[in-house]
Amino acid sequence: MTEKIEHVLIVEDEIFVAMEMRAALMDIGVKYVEICGQLRTAIDYAEKNEIDFALVDVNLGPNQTSKTVVDILRSRDVPFAFVTAYDPDQIEFRDQNDLVFRKPVSRRCLDKVFH
């Protein structure tokens, strides 16, 4: 990423994973990190707020995926990466060029993306 990333959305239903990513992002200089652990909250946030980049889990609980959130991010031209335990070809709504990070995402991996 060449532009400064200040507002990051994390869509992740596992709070420990989300908090680890948030801490890593803050350590590398991201100013604002919003965590949305539920689909409805993530949809509302993605529709209404400034977002420079998003980290999005694929599965958000029983029978809930992040597809709607991803569709909103795409429609707003917000860059994002999937954060998941799935292999990239298992993500039905992934485009070929979408970034996919395996859980757990390391600070080193995030640092490469954000600098």
KEZA-11066 format. One record per atom (N, C-alpha, C, O): residue number from 1; x, y, z; atom name; residue in one letter. Coordinates in steps of 0.1 Angstrom, whole numbers, padded with zeros to 4 digits. Layout:
BEGIN
+-----+-------+-------+-------+------+------+
:  nr :    c1 :    c2 :    c3 : atom : rest :
+-----+-------+-------+-------+------+------+
: NUM :     X :     Y :     Z :   CA :    a :
...
+-----+-------+-------+-------+------+------+
//
This chain:
BEGIN
+-----+-------+-------+-------+------+------+
:  nr :    c1 :    c2 :    c3 : atom : rest :
+-----+-------+-------+-------+------+------+
:   1 :  0008 : -0012 :  0000 :    N :    m :
:   1 :  0000 :  0000 :  0000 :   CA :    m :
:   1 :  0009 :  0012 :  0000 :    C :    m :
:   1 :  0018 :  0014 :  0008 :    O :    m :
:   2 :  0006 :  0021 : -0009 :    N :    t :
:   2 :  0014 :  0033 : -0009 :   CA :    t :
:   2 :  0008 :  0045 : -0002 :    C :    t :
:   2 :  0015 :  0053 :  0004 :    O :    t :
:   3 : -0005 :  0046 : -0001 :    N :    e :
:   3 : -0012 :  0057 :  0006 :   CA :    e :
:   3 : -0012 :  0053 :  0021 :    C :    e :
:   3 : -0011 :  0042 :  0025 :    O :    e :
:   4 : -0013 :  0064 :  0029 :    N :    k :
:   4 : -0013 :  0062 :  0044 :   CA :    k :
:   4 : -0027 :  0056 :  0048 :    C :    k :
:   4 : -0037 :  0061 :  0044 :    O :    k :
:   5 : -0026 :  0046 :  0055 :    N :    i :
:   5 : -0038 :  0039 :  0060 :   CA :    i :
:   5 : -0040 :  0043 :  0075 :    C :    i :
:   5 : -0032 :  0040 :  0083 :    O :    i :
:   6 : -0051 :  0050 :  0077 :    N :    e :
:   6 : -0054 :  0054 :  0091 :   CA :    e :
:   6 : -0067 :  0048 :  0097 :    C :    e :
:   6 : -0067 :  0046 :  0109 :    O :    e :
:   7 : -0076 :  0044 :  0088 :    N :    h :
:   7 : -0089 :  0038 :  0093 :   CA :    h :
:   7 : -0090 :  0023 :  0088 :    C :    h :
:   7 : -0092 :  0021 :  0076 :    O :    h :
:   8 : -0089 :  0014 :  0097 :    N :    v :
:   8 : -0090 :  0000 :  0094 :   CA :    v :
:   8 : -0102 : -0006 :  0101 :    C :    v :
:   8 : -0105 : -0004 :  0112 :    O :    v :
:   9 : -0110 : -0014 :  0093 :    N :    l :
:   9 : -0121 : -0022 :  0098 :   CA :    l :
:   9 : -0116 : -0036 :  0099 :    C :    l :
:   9 : -0111 : -0042 :  0090 :    O :    l :
:  10 : -0119 : -0042 :  0111 :    N :    i :
:  10 : -0116 : -0057 :  0113 :   CA :    i :
:  10 : -0130 : -0063 :  0115 :    C :    i :
:  10 : -0138 : -0060 :  0124 :    O :    i :
:  11 : -0133 : -0072 :  0106 :    N :    v :
:  11 : -0146 : -0080 :  0107 :   CA :    v :
:  11 : -0142 : -0094 :  0111 :    C :    v :
:  11 : -0137 : -0102 :  0103 :    O :    v :
:  12 : -0144 : -0097 :  0124 :    N :    e :
:  12 : -0139 : -0109 :  0130 :   CA :    e :
:  12 : -0148 : -0113 :  0142 :    C :    e :
:  12 : -0149 : -0105 :  0151 :    O :    e :
:  13 : -0153 : -0125 :  0142 :    N :    d :
:  13 : -0162 : -0129 :  0153 :   CA :    d :
:  13 : -0154 : -0135 :  0165 :    C :    d :
:  13 : -0160 : -0137 :  0176 :    O :    d :
:  14 : -0142 : -0138 :  0163 :    N :    e :
:  14 : -0133 : -0143 :  0174 :   CA :    e :
:  14 : -0126 : -0131 :  0180 :    C :    e :
:  14 : -0116 : -0126 :  0175 :    O :    e :
:  15 : -0130 : -0127 :  0192 :    N :    i :
:  15 : -0125 : -0114 :  0198 :   CA :    i :
:  15 : -0110 : -0115 :  0201 :    C :    i :
:  15 : -0104 : -0105 :  0199 :    O :    i :
:  16 : -0105 : -0126 :  0205 :    N :    f :
:  16 : -0091 : -0127 :  0207 :   CA :    f :
:  16 : -0083 : -0125 :  0195 :    C :    f :
:  16 : -0073 : -0118 :  0195 :    O :    f :
:  17 : -0087 : -0131 :  0184 :    N :    v :
:  17 : -0080 : -0129 :  0171 :   CA :    v :
:  17 : -0081 : -0114 :  0167 :    C :    v :
:  17 : -0071 : -0108 :  0162 :    O :    v :
:  18 : -0093 : -0108 :  0168 :    N :    a :
:  18 : -0095 : -0094 :  0165 :   CA :    a :
:  18 : -0086 : -0085 :  0173 :    C :    a :
:  18 : -0080 : -0076 :  0168 :    O :    a :
:  19 : -0085 : -0088 :  0186 :    N :    m :
:  19 : -0077 : -0079 :  0195 :   CA :    m :
:  19 : -0062 : -0080 :  0191 :    C :    m :
:  19 : -0055 : -0070 :  0192 :    O :    m :
:  20 : -0058 : -0092 :  0188 :    N :    e :
:  20 : -0044 : -0094 :  0184 :   CA :    e :
:  20 : -0041 : -0086 :  0171 :    C :    e :
:  20 : -0031 : -0079 :  0170 :    O :    e :
:  21 : -0050 : -0086 :  0161 :    N :    m :
:  21 : -0048 : -0079 :  0149 :   CA :    m :
:  21 : -0048 : -0064 :  0152 :    C :    m :
:  21 : -0040 : -0056 :  0146 :    O :    m :
:  22 : -0058 : -0060 :  0160 :    N :    r :
:  22 : -0059 : -0045 :  0164 :   CA :    r :
:  22 : -0046 : -0041 :  0170 :    C :    r :
:  22 : -0041 : -0030 :  0167 :    O :    r :
:  23 : -0040 : -0048 :  0180 :    N :    a :
:  23 : -0028 : -0044 :  0186 :   CA :    a :
:  23 : -0016 : -0043 :  0176 :    C :    a :
:  23 : -0009 : -0034 :  0177 :    O :    a :
:  24 : -0016 : -0053 :  0167 :    N :    a :
:  24 : -0005 : -0053 :  0157 :   CA :    a :
:  24 : -0006 : -0040 :  0148 :    C :    a :
:  24 :  0004 : -0034 :  0145 :    O :    a :
:  25 : -0019 : -0037 :  0144 :    N :    l :
:  25 : -0021 : -0026 :  0136 :   CA :    l :
:  25 : -0017 : -0013 :  0143 :    C :    l :
:  25 : -0011 : -0004 :  0137 :    O :    l :
:  26 : -0021 : -0012 :  0155 :    N :    m :
:  26 : -0018 :  0001 :  0163 :   CA :    m :
:  26 : -0003 :  0002 :  0165 :    C :    m :
:  26 :  0003 :  0013 :  0164 :    O :    m :
:  27 :  0004 : -0009 :  0167 :    N :    d :
:  27 :  0019 : -0009 :  0168 :   CA :    d :
:  27 :  0026 : -0004 :  0155 :    C :    d :
:  27 :  0036 :  0002 :  0156 :    O :    d :
:  28 :  0020 : -0007 :  0144 :    N :    i :
:  28 :  0026 : -0003 :  0131 :   CA :    i :
:  28 :  0021 :  0011 :  0127 :    C :    i :
:  28 :  0024 :  0015 :  0116 :    O :    i :
:  29 :  0013 :  0018 :  0135 :    N :    g :
:  29 :  0009 :  0031 :  0132 :   CA :    g :
:  29 : -0004 :  0034 :  0127 :    C :    g :
:  29 : -0007 :  0046 :  0123 :    O :    g :
:  30 : -0013 :  0024 :  0126 :    N :    v :
:  30 : -0027 :  0027 :  0122 :   CA :    v :
:  30 : -0034 :  0035 :  0133 :    C :    v :
:  30 : -0033 :  0030 :  0145 :    O :    v :
:  31 : -0040 :  0046 :  0130 :    N :    k :
:  31 : -0046 :  0054 :  0140 :   CA :    k :
:  31 : -0060 :  0049 :  0146 :    C :    k :
:  31 : -0062 :  0049 :  0158 :    O :    k :
:  32 : -0068 :  0044 :  0137 :    N :    y :
:  32 : -0082 :  0040 :  0141 :   CA :    y :
:  32 : -0085 :  0026 :  0136 :    C :    y :
:  32 : -0084 :  0023 :  0124 :    O :    y :
:  33 : -0088 :  0017 :  0145 :    N :    v :
:  33 : -0092 :  0004 :  0142 :   CA :    v :
:  33 : -0105 :  0000 :  0148 :    C :    v :
:  33 : -0107 :  0001 :  0160 :    O :    v :
:  34 : -0115 : -0003 :  0140 :    N :    e :
:  34 : -0128 : -0007 :  0144 :   CA :    e :
:  34 : -0130 : -0022 :  0143 :    C :    e :
:  34 : -0127 : -0027 :  0132 :    O :    e :
:  35 : -0134 : -0028 :  0154 :    N :    i :
:  35 : -0137 : -0043 :  0153 :   CA :    i :
:  35 : -0152 : -0045 :  0153 :    C :    i :
:  35 : -0159 : -0039 :  0161 :    O :    i :
:  36 : -0157 : -0052 :  0143 :    N :    c :
:  36 : -0171 : -0056 :  0142 :   CA :    c :
:  36 : -0171 : -0071 :  0143 :    C :    c :
:  36 : -0166 : -0078 :  0133 :    O :    c :
:  37 : -0177 : -0077 :  0153 :    N :    g :
:  37 : -0178 : -0091 :  0155 :   CA :    g :
:  37 : -0190 : -0098 :  0150 :    C :    g :
:  37 : -0191 : -0110 :  0150 :    O :    g :
:  38 : -0200 : -0089 :  0147 :    N :    q :
:  38 : -0213 : -0095 :  0142 :   CA :    q :
:  38 : -0216 : -0089 :  0128 :    C :    q :
:  38 : -0212 : -0078 :  0125 :    O :    q :
:  39 : -0223 : -0097 :  0120 :    N :    l :
:  39 : -0225 : -0094 :  0106 :   CA :    l :
:  39 : -0233 : -0081 :  0105 :    C :    l :
:  39 : -0229 : -0072 :  0097 :    O :    l :
:  40 : -0244 : -0079 :  0113 :    N :    r :
:  40 : -0252 : -0067 :  0111 :   CA :    r :
:  40 : -0244 : -0054 :  0115 :    C :    r :
:  40 : -0245 : -0044 :  0107 :    O :    r :
:  41 : -0236 : -0055 :  0125 :    N :    t :
:  41 : -0227 : -0044 :  0129 :   CA :    t :
:  41 : -0217 : -0041 :  0118 :    C :    t :
:  41 : -0214 : -0029 :  0115 :    O :    t :
:  42 : -0211 : -0051 :  0112 :    N :    a :
:  42 : -0201 : -0049 :  0102 :   CA :    a :
:  42 : -0207 : -0043 :  0089 :    C :    a :
:  42 : -0201 : -0035 :  0083 :    O :    a :
:  43 : -0219 : -0047 :  0086 :    N :    i :
:  43 : -0226 : -0042 :  0074 :   CA :    i :
:  43 : -0229 : -0027 :  0077 :    C :    i :
:  43 : -0226 : -0019 :  0068 :    O :    i :
:  44 : -0234 : -0023 :  0088 :    N :    d :
:  44 : -0237 : -0009 :  0091 :   CA :    d :
:  44 : -0224 : -0001 :  0091 :    C :    d :
:  44 : -0224 :  0010 :  0085 :    O :    d :
:  45 : -0214 : -0006 :  0097 :    N :    y :
:  45 : -0201 :  0001 :  0097 :   CA :    y :
:  45 : -0196 :  0003 :  0083 :    C :    y :
:  45 : -0191 :  0014 :  0079 :    O :    y :
:  46 : -0196 : -0008 :  0075 :    N :    a :
:  46 : -0190 : -0007 :  0062 :   CA :    a :
:  46 : -0198 :  0003 :  0053 :    C :    a :
:  46 : -0192 :  0009 :  0044 :    O :    a :
:  47 : -0211 :  0004 :  0055 :    N :    e :
:  47 : -0219 :  0013 :  0047 :   CA :    e :
:  47 : -0217 :  0028 :  0051 :    C :    e :
:  47 : -0218 :  0037 :  0042 :    O :    e :
:  48 : -0214 :  0031 :  0063 :    N :    k :
:  48 : -0215 :  0045 :  0068 :   CA :    k :
:  48 : -0202 :  0051 :  0072 :    C :    k :
:  48 : -0202 :  0063 :  0075 :    O :    k :
:  49 : -0191 :  0044 :  0072 :    N :    n :
:  49 : -0179 :  0050 :  0078 :   CA :    n :
:  49 : -0167 :  0050 :  0069 :    C :    n :
:  49 : -0167 :  0043 :  0059 :    O :    n :
:  50 : -0158 :  0059 :  0072 :    N :    e :
:  50 : -0145 :  0060 :  0064 :   CA :    e :
:  50 : -0137 :  0048 :  0067 :    C :    e :
:  50 : -0134 :  0045 :  0079 :    O :    e :
:  51 : -0132 :  0041 :  0057 :    N :    i :
:  51 : -0124 :  0029 :  0058 :   CA :    i :
:  51 : -0113 :  0030 :  0048 :    C :    i :
:  51 : -0116 :  0032 :  0036 :    O :    i :
:  52 : -0101 :  0029 :  0052 :    N :    d :
:  52 : -0090 :  0028 :  0042 :   CA :    d :
:  52 : -0086 :  0014 :  0038 :    C :    d :
:  52 : -0081 :  0012 :  0027 :    O :    d :
:  53 : -0089 :  0005 :  0047 :    N :    f :
:  53 : -0086 : -0009 :  0045 :   CA :    f :
:  53 : -0094 : -0018 :  0054 :    C :    f :
:  53 : -0097 : -0013 :  0065 :    O :    f :
:  54 : -0097 : -0030 :  0050 :    N :    a :
:  54 : -0105 : -0039 :  0059 :   CA :    a :
:  54 : -0098 : -0053 :  0059 :    C :    a :
:  54 : -0093 : -0057 :  0049 :    O :    a :
:  55 : -0099 : -0059 :  0071 :    N :    l :
:  55 : -0095 : -0073 :  0073 :   CA :    l :
:  55 : -0107 : -0080 :  0076 :    C :    l :
:  55 : -0114 : -0078 :  0086 :    O :    l :
:  56 : -0111 : -0090 :  0068 :    N :    v :
:  56 : -0124 : -0096 :  0069 :   CA :    v :
:  56 : -0123 : -0111 :  0070 :    C :    v :
:  56 : -0118 : -0118 :  0061 :    O :    v :
:  57 : -0129 : -0116 :  0081 :    N :    d :
:  57 : -0130 : -0131 :  0082 :   CA :    d :
:  57 : -0141 : -0136 :  0073 :    C :    d :
:  57 : -0151 : -0128 :  0070 :    O :    d :
:  58 : -0140 : -0148 :  0068 :    N :    v :
:  58 : -0150 : -0153 :  0059 :   CA :    v :
:  58 : -0163 : -0158 :  0066 :    C :    v :
:  58 : -0174 : -0155 :  0062 :    O :    v :
:  59 : -0161 : -0165 :  0077 :    N :    n :
:  59 : -0172 : -0171 :  0084 :   CA :    n :
:  59 : -0174 : -0163 :  0097 :    C :    n :
:  59 : -0165 : -0162 :  0105 :    O :    n :
:  60 : -0186 : -0158 :  0099 :    N :    l :
:  60 : -0190 : -0150 :  0110 :   CA :    l :
:  60 : -0200 : -0157 :  0120 :    C :    l :
:  60 : -0207 : -0150 :  0126 :    O :    l :
:  61 : -0200 : -0170 :  0120 :    N :    g :
:  61 : -0209 : -0177 :  0128 :   CA :    g :
:  61 : -0217 : -0187 :  0120 :    C :    g :
:  61 : -0215 : -0188 :  0108 :    O :    g :
:  62 : -0226 : -0194 :  0127 :    N :    p :
:  62 : -0234 : -0204 :  0120 :   CA :    p :
:  62 : -0242 : -0198 :  0109 :    C :    p :
:  62 : -0250 : -0188 :  0110 :    O :    p :
:  63 : -0240 : -0203 :  0097 :    N :    n :
:  63 : -0247 : -0199 :  0085 :   CA :    n :
:  63 : -0245 : -0184 :  0081 :    C :    n :
:  63 : -0254 : -0178 :  0075 :    O :    n :
:  64 : -0234 : -0178 :  0086 :    N :    q :
:  64 : -0232 : -0164 :  0082 :   CA :    q :
:  64 : -0218 : -0162 :  0077 :    C :    q :
:  64 : -0208 : -0166 :  0083 :    O :    q :
:  65 : -0218 : -0156 :  0065 :    N :    t :
:  65 : -0205 : -0153 :  0059 :   CA :    t :
:  65 : -0204 : -0138 :  0058 :    C :    t :
:  65 : -0214 : -0130 :  0060 :    O :    t :
:  66 : -0192 : -0133 :  0054 :    N :    s :
:  66 : -0190 : -0119 :  0053 :   CA :    s :
:  66 : -0193 : -0114 :  0038 :    C :    s :
:  66 : -0189 : -0103 :  0035 :    O :    s :
:  67 : -0199 : -0122 :  0030 :    N :    k :
:  67 : -0201 : -0118 :  0016 :   CA :    k :
:  67 : -0208 : -0104 :  0015 :    C :    k :
:  67 : -0204 : -0096 :  0006 :    O :    k :
:  68 : -0218 : -0101 :  0023 :    N :    t :
:  68 : -0225 : -0088 :  0022 :   CA :    t :
:  68 : -0215 : -0077 :  0025 :    C :    t :
:  68 : -0215 : -0066 :  0018 :    O :    t :
:  69 : -0207 : -0079 :  0035 :    N :    v :
:  69 : -0197 : -0068 :  0039 :   CA :    v :
:  69 : -0187 : -0067 :  0027 :    C :    v :
:  69 : -0184 : -0055 :  0024 :    O :    v :
:  70 : -0182 : -0077 :  0022 :    N :    v :
:  70 : -0173 : -0077 :  0010 :   CA :    v :
:  70 : -0179 : -0070 : -0002 :    C :    v :
:  70 : -0173 : -0062 : -0008 :    O :    v :
:  71 : -0192 : -0073 : -0004 :    N :    d :
:  71 : -0199 : -0066 : -0015 :   CA :    d :
:  71 : -0199 : -0051 : -0013 :    C :    d :
:  71 : -0197 : -0043 : -0022 :    O :    d :
:  72 : -0202 : -0047 : -0001 :    N :    i :
:  72 : -0202 : -0032 :  0003 :   CA :    i :
:  72 : -0188 : -0026 :  0001 :    C :    i :
:  72 : -0187 : -0015 : -0005 :    O :    i :
:  73 : -0178 : -0033 :  0006 :    N :    l :
:  73 : -0164 : -0028 :  0004 :   CA :    l :
:  73 : -0161 : -0026 : -0010 :    C :    l :
:  73 : -0155 : -0016 : -0014 :    O :    l :
:  74 : -0164 : -0036 : -0018 :    N :    r :
:  74 : -0161 : -0035 : -0033 :   CA :    r :
:  74 : -0168 : -0024 : -0039 :    C :    r :
:  74 : -0163 : -0016 : -0047 :    O :    r :
:  75 : -0181 : -0022 : -0036 :    N :    s :
:  75 : -0189 : -0011 : -0042 :   CA :    s :
:  75 : -0184 :  0003 : -0038 :    C :    s :
:  75 : -0185 :  0012 : -0045 :    O :    s :
:  76 : -0177 :  0004 : -0026 :    N :    r :
:  76 : -0171 :  0016 : -0022 :   CA :    r :
:  76 : -0156 :  0017 : -0025 :    C :    r :
:  76 : -0149 :  0027 : -0022 :    O :    r :
:  77 : -0151 :  0007 : -0033 :    N :    d :
:  77 : -0137 :  0007 : -0036 :   CA :    d :
:  77 : -0127 :  0007 : -0024 :    C :    d :
:  77 : -0117 :  0013 : -0025 :    O :    d :
:  78 : -0131 :  0000 : -0014 :    N :    v :
:  78 : -0123 : -0001 : -0002 :   CA :    v :
:  78 : -0115 : -0014 : -0003 :    C :    v :
:  78 : -0120 : -0025 : -0004 :    O :    v :
:  79 : -0101 : -0012 : -0003 :    N :    p :
:  79 : -0093 : -0024 : -0004 :   CA :    p :
:  79 : -0095 : -0033 :  0009 :    C :    p :
:  79 : -0097 : -0027 :  0020 :    O :    p :
:  80 : -0093 : -0046 :  0007 :    N :    f :
:  80 : -0095 : -0055 :  0019 :   CA :    f :
:  80 : -0087 : -0068 :  0017 :    C :    f :
:  80 : -0082 : -0070 :  0006 :    O :    f :
:  81 : -0086 : -0075 :  0027 :    N :    a :
:  81 : -0080 : -0088 :  0027 :   CA :    a :
:  81 : -0089 : -0098 :  0035 :    C :    a :
:  81 : -0094 : -0094 :  0046 :    O :    a :
:  82 : -0090 : -0110 :  0030 :    N :    f :
:  82 : -0097 : -0120 :  0038 :   CA :    f :
:  82 : -0087 : -0125 :  0048 :    C :    f :
:  82 : -0075 : -0126 :  0046 :    O :    f :
:  83 : -0092 : -0128 :  0060 :    N :    v :
:  83 : -0084 : -0133 :  0071 :   CA :    v :
:  83 : -0091 : -0146 :  0075 :    C :    v :
:  83 : -0102 : -0145 :  0081 :    O :    v :
:  84 : -0085 : -0158 :  0072 :    N :    t :
:  84 : -0093 : -0170 :  0074 :   CA :    t :
:  84 : -0084 : -0182 :  0076 :    C :    t :
:  84 : -0072 : -0182 :  0073 :    O :    t :
:  85 : -0090 : -0193 :  0080 :    N :    a :
:  85 : -0084 : -0206 :  0080 :   CA :    a :
:  85 : -0086 : -0214 :  0067 :    C :    a :
:  85 : -0080 : -0224 :  0065 :    O :    a :
:  86 : -0095 : -0209 :  0059 :    N :    y :
:  86 : -0098 : -0215 :  0047 :   CA :    y :
:  86 : -0087 : -0213 :  0036 :    C :    y :
:  86 : -0080 : -0204 :  0037 :    O :    y :
:  87 : -0086 : -0223 :  0027 :    N :    d :
:  87 : -0077 : -0221 :  0016 :   CA :    d :
:  87 : -0084 : -0211 :  0006 :    C :    d :
:  87 : -0097 : -0211 :  0006 :    O :    d :
:  88 : -0077 : -0203 : -0001 :    N :    p :
:  88 : -0083 : -0193 : -0010 :   CA :    p :
:  88 : -0093 : -0199 : -0019 :    C :    p :
:  88 : -0104 : -0192 : -0021 :    O :    p :
:  89 : -0091 : -0210 : -0025 :    N :    d :
:  89 : -0101 : -0216 : -0034 :   CA :    d :
:  89 : -0114 : -0221 : -0027 :    C :    d :
:  89 : -0123 : -0225 : -0034 :    O :    d :
:  90 : -0114 : -0221 : -0014 :    N :    q :
:  90 : -0126 : -0225 : -0007 :   CA :    q :
:  90 : -0136 : -0213 : -0004 :    C :    q :
:  90 : -0147 : -0215 :  0001 :    O :    q :
:  91 : -0131 : -0201 : -0007 :    N :    i :
:  91 : -0139 : -0189 : -0005 :   CA :    i :
:  91 : -0147 : -0186 : -0017 :    C :    i :
:  91 : -0142 : -0181 : -0027 :    O :    i :
:  92 : -0160 : -0189 : -0017 :    N :    e :
:  92 : -0169 : -0189 : -0028 :   CA :    e :
:  92 : -0170 : -0175 : -0034 :    C :    e :
:  92 : -0172 : -0174 : -0046 :    O :    e :
:  93 : -0169 : -0164 : -0026 :    N :    f :
:  93 : -0171 : -0151 : -0031 :   CA :    f :
:  93 : -0158 : -0143 : -0032 :    C :    f :
:  93 : -0158 : -0131 : -0032 :    O :    f :
:  94 : -0147 : -0150 : -0033 :    N :    r :
:  94 : -0134 : -0144 : -0035 :   CA :    r :
:  94 : -0132 : -0141 : -0050 :    C :    r :
:  94 : -0134 : -0150 : -0058 :    O :    r :
:  95 : -0127 : -0130 : -0053 :    N :    d :
:  95 : -0122 : -0127 : -0067 :   CA :    d :
:  95 : -0108 : -0132 : -0068 :    C :    d :
:  95 : -0101 : -0133 : -0057 :    O :    d :
:  96 : -0103 : -0134 : -0079 :    N :    q :
:  96 : -0090 : -0140 : -0081 :   CA :    q :
:  96 : -0079 : -0131 : -0075 :    C :    q :
:  96 : -0069 : -0137 : -0071 :    O :    q :
:  97 : -0080 : -0118 : -0076 :    N :    n :
:  97 : -0070 : -0109 : -0071 :   CA :    n :
:  97 : -0071 : -0105 : -0056 :    C :    n :
:  97 : -0063 : -0097 : -0051 :    O :    n :
:  98 : -0081 : -0110 : -0049 :    N :    d :
:  98 : -0083 : -0107 : -0035 :   CA :    d :
:  98 : -0071 : -0112 : -0027 :    C :    d :
:  98 : -0067 : -0124 : -0029 :    O :    d :
:  99 : -0067 : -0104 : -0017 :    N :    l :
:  99 : -0057 : -0109 : -0008 :   CA :    l :
:  99 : -0063 : -0119 :  0002 :    C :    l :
:  99 : -0074 : -0117 :  0006 :    O :    l :
: 100 : -0056 : -0129 :  0006 :    N :    v :
: 100 : -0060 : -0139 :  0016 :   CA :    v :
: 100 : -0049 : -0141 :  0025 :    C :    v :
: 100 : -0038 : -0146 :  0021 :    O :    v :
: 101 : -0051 : -0138 :  0038 :    N :    f :
: 101 : -0042 : -0141 :  0049 :   CA :    f :
: 101 : -0047 : -0153 :  0057 :    C :    f :
: 101 : -0058 : -0153 :  0061 :    O :    f :
: 102 : -0038 : -0162 :  0060 :    N :    r :
: 102 : -0041 : -0173 :  0069 :   CA :    r :
: 102 : -0041 : -0169 :  0083 :    C :    r :
: 102 : -0032 : -0161 :  0087 :    O :    r :
: 103 : -0050 : -0173 :  0091 :    N :    k :
: 103 : -0050 : -0171 :  0105 :   CA :    k :
: 103 : -0040 : -0180 :  0112 :    C :    k :
: 103 : -0038 : -0191 :  0107 :    O :    k :
: 104 : -0033 : -0175 :  0122 :    N :    p :
: 104 : -0033 : -0162 :  0127 :   CA :    p :
: 104 : -0024 : -0153 :  0118 :    C :    p :
: 104 : -0013 : -0157 :  0114 :    O :    p :
: 105 : -0028 : -0140 :  0117 :    N :    v :
: 105 : -0020 : -0131 :  0108 :   CA :    v :
: 105 : -0009 : -0125 :  0117 :    C :    v :
: 105 : -0012 : -0120 :  0128 :    O :    v :
: 106 :  0003 : -0126 :  0112 :    N :    s :
: 106 :  0014 : -0120 :  0120 :   CA :    s :
: 106 :  0016 : -0105 :  0119 :    C :    s :
: 106 :  0011 : -0100 :  0109 :    O :    s :
: 107 :  0022 : -0099 :  0128 :    N :    r :
: 107 :  0025 : -0085 :  0127 :   CA :    r :
: 107 :  0034 : -0082 :  0115 :    C :    r :
: 107 :  0032 : -0072 :  0108 :    O :    r :
: 108 :  0043 : -0091 :  0113 :    N :    r :
: 108 :  0052 : -0090 :  0101 :   CA :    r :
: 108 :  0044 : -0089 :  0088 :    C :    r :
: 108 :  0048 : -0081 :  0079 :    O :    r :
: 109 :  0034 : -0098 :  0087 :    N :    c :
: 109 :  0026 : -0098 :  0075 :   CA :    c :
: 109 :  0019 : -0085 :  0073 :    C :    c :
: 109 :  0018 : -0079 :  0062 :    O :    c :
: 110 :  0012 : -0080 :  0084 :    N :    l :
: 110 :  0005 : -0068 :  0083 :   CA :    l :
: 110 :  0014 : -0056 :  0080 :    C :    l :
: 110 :  0011 : -0047 :  0073 :    O :    l :
: 111 :  0026 : -0056 :  0086 :    N :    d :
: 111 :  0036 : -0046 :  0084 :   CA :    d :
: 111 :  0039 : -0045 :  0069 :    C :    d :
: 111 :  0041 : -0034 :  0064 :    O :    d :
: 112 :  0041 : -0056 :  0062 :    N :    k :
: 112 :  0044 : -0056 :  0048 :   CA :    k :
: 112 :  0032 : -0050 :  0040 :    C :    k :
: 112 :  0035 : -0043 :  0030 :    O :    k :
: 113 :  0020 : -0053 :  0043 :    N :    v :
: 113 :  0009 : -0048 :  0036 :   CA :    v :
: 113 :  0007 : -0033 :  0038 :    C :    v :
: 113 :  0003 : -0025 :  0029 :    O :    v :
: 114 :  0009 : -0028 :  0051 :    N :    f :
: 114 :  0006 : -0014 :  0054 :   CA :    f :
: 114 :  0017 : -0005 :  0052 :    C :    f :
: 114 :  0016 :  0007 :  0055 :    O :    f :
: 115 :  0029 : -0010 :  0048 :    N :    h :
: 115 :  0040 : -0001 :  0046 :   CA :    h :
: 115 :  0047 : -0003 :  0032 :    C :    h :
: 115 :  0056 :  0004 :  0029 :    O :    h :
+-----+-------+-------+-------+------+------+
//
